[in-house]
Amino acid sequence: MTPPPYTLRPPAAADVIPYYYHLADPEVAVWLEDTCQRPVSTAAVEDFVLRRGWCHWAIDAAGGFAGLAGLDDSDLVRGQARFFIVIGRRDLWGQGLGTAVTRQVLDYGFTVLGLRKVTSDYLEPNLASARVHAHAGFTVEGRLRADAFRRGSWVDRILVSVLRDEFMAGRP
């Protein structure tokens, strides 16, 4: 699948309000962190978008801001970081954008930052996130059973990682 054209760029102040609305969309927020399951203040969104991130990028696609992706929780002594992605524009779901962005962020982490391992996680009912992680080369490392309450029931959190050698071997 060929994703729509996109670019990654540093987040800007103009991204705060669109990201706030992404987080306010129940279909977007349902699979995000527990802190996103209740209203998130614009100040908290601004902090995340503009100041908190180590390697955060805004995703521009189809004429505008589509979401955020990046690497957080870096441990450079151990050579690892945690990957995240949020595509808040539902009109772009299912087109390969998530996989393309994930691969680009991983490539940066492994080739520019010299990481040896990138971790991530997703909630088991989120099949789209499972596909994105699998297509980008992540391997399931474990499961936190009944870890998050979503849509009326407890669901498992799937822990995944990819090692630099694995990712580099799978590059086109």
Protein Blocks (a to p, Z undefined) as FASTA:
>chain_A
ZZdddddddddfklmmmmmmmmmpmklmmmmcfklmpccdfklmmmmmmmmpmbdcddde
ehiafbdcddehiafknopacdddddfblklgonlmmmmmmmmmmmmmmmmnopabdcdd
ddfklmmlmmmmmmnopacfbdcehkbccehiacddddddddfklmmmmpZZ
